[in-house]
Amino acid sequence: MEHECDTLPQWLTGSPQGEAGHASAANPRAASAQPAYPAGARHAANSAHAAEASKTSVRAANGATRSGFLTLFTEEEIGTPSPAARRAAPLISPLGRFGSAQDRMEFVRQRIRQLGFDSFSYTATRTSSHHKTMFVLTSYESQAWLARYFRERYFELDPRVTLASPTGMPFLWNTADLRADLPRAQLRSERLGALIDMLEATGRKSGILTQMPLPEPELSASLCFNSEIGNPRWMTESIVAETLMFAHTIHEFILMHAKSVIGIAPTQQQRVALSKLQHAVLKAVVQGQRDKEIAYFLGLSPHNVDYHLRRLRQLFNVRNRVQLINVAQAYLS
């Protein structure tokens, strides 16, 4: 893949026993001392930081190895929908009315706090028989949490995800119940126990997770709201209902305006007519060739390659190379 796809963002790399790991072990509130969404904050690795989730494979039960592909995206990368796109969006979504991504983020942060939660994550997962691809919205989670969660590959066994219904029904969880339901298998219990310890140490002691469908059979979305309150009784029926409605609002907005960042080819692509040369350039990009390699193999100048890539981004309505790769994979298939 393109170089930017081959390395994790710097804040997502490093030793699992690094500073963030020691801090969370020594002080239960240390990892959450850094706000999940400080005002005006941007990630250290900005714009289209796609990455293989780990170059180090983990051994599966059958002795094989597997690796994932992780794409991290922010609200800034979604950007602000055009006036025409906002007019075409369903009226039930309030997120399209904001004139900037920053205003939209402030609204989402405020609503998360009003509901009683401290952080929120949105993850779209594409699962096939041989590969898992994950697209994670990072604007409302702490970098320390995300770094350790993916570095330790806890997403492979997170009970909040595995126990949630795929039908969109909310799953109410708390760490006390998760710990009580640990399986007997020793190795899995140790890993699950470590995940639950990390949840508690970082102020994620209860919450609501809901899974929602996406318009491709291999894709699903998980929306998880986290709270530092350990007693789950605070999540009343009204809070659950309001949270579920807000989750639908976020999911709808991403589905309407951010298909490219979660690897879904927009419907208008069915009408995109590519020349043979454009098709060849697009295929080369998906195969991971760099601009100079594309120019060499197709007999083009670097200037012509750059022109065709800019034209392809316009045709597919994407903002950068990583998003072009995401949607081109669906288009070419």
C-alpha positions, 0 to 999 in steps of 0.5 A: 500500500501507499507509505502512509498506509503502512505505518501507524500514527506515531501516537498509536505506536510504541511499546505497550508498556510505555508511558500511557500503559504505566500511567493507567496501571499506577493511577486509575484516572491517569489515562483519563486525565487527558480529556477524550475530546479537549476543546479544539484538539486535533490528533498528532497524526492528522488527515487520513492516517490509515494503517495496518492495525499491526505488523505483528500478527497474533497466532490464532487458535489453529496456529495461523496468523492474521492481521487487520487493517485499521483506518483512523478518521476524524470529524475534520476529515469528514468535513462540512457537507455542501449546501446541496448535500445538507438539503438532500439529507433527511430532516431528522438529523441535526448534524448536517446543519452545522457550517463547520466540523468544529461546530458539529464536534462541539454539539456532539461533545455537549450532547454526550455529556448531557446524556451522562457519558464521558467518551464515545467511539464509532467503528465500522468493521468489514469482516471477510473470511480472511481479513478484517478492516476497521474504520474508527472515528477518533474525535471523541476518544482519548489517544491513550485509550485507542493506542493501547486498545489496538496495540493489545488487539483487544478488539478481537475479544471485546465482550461489549461487541461480541455480546451486542445484538446485530439488530440495533438493540442497545446493549447495556454493559458494566465492568462488574457484569463483564468480570462475572461472566469471564469464561473458564478458559484460562488464557482467554480469561487473562486477556479479557481480565486485562481488558476489563482492568483497563476499562475500569482504570480509564474510567469506562465502567459502564455504558451502552453499545449498539450495532447498526447495519451498513448497506454492504453485507460484510459491513457493520457499525458499532457505536459505544458510549462510555461512562465512569459511573460503575453502578449501571442503575443510572442508565434509566429507560429515558437515557437509553432511549435518548442515547439510542436516538442520538446514536441513530443520528450519528450513524445516519450522518456518517452514512449520508456524508462519510461513505468514503471514509468507511470504505463504502462506494457512493451510489453515484459511482455506478454512473462514473465512466472511466477511461482505460487509462483512468481505470489503469491508474485507479487499479495501480493505486489500489495495488499500492503502487506509488506515483513514480511506479505508476508513471513508469509502468504506464509510460506517463510523466509524474505530472500526468499521474498527478493530474489523473489522481486529482481527477479520480478524487473529483470523480469519486468525491473523496478528499485524499488518496486513502479515501480513494483506495477505500472506495475504489476497492468497492468500485473495482470489485 
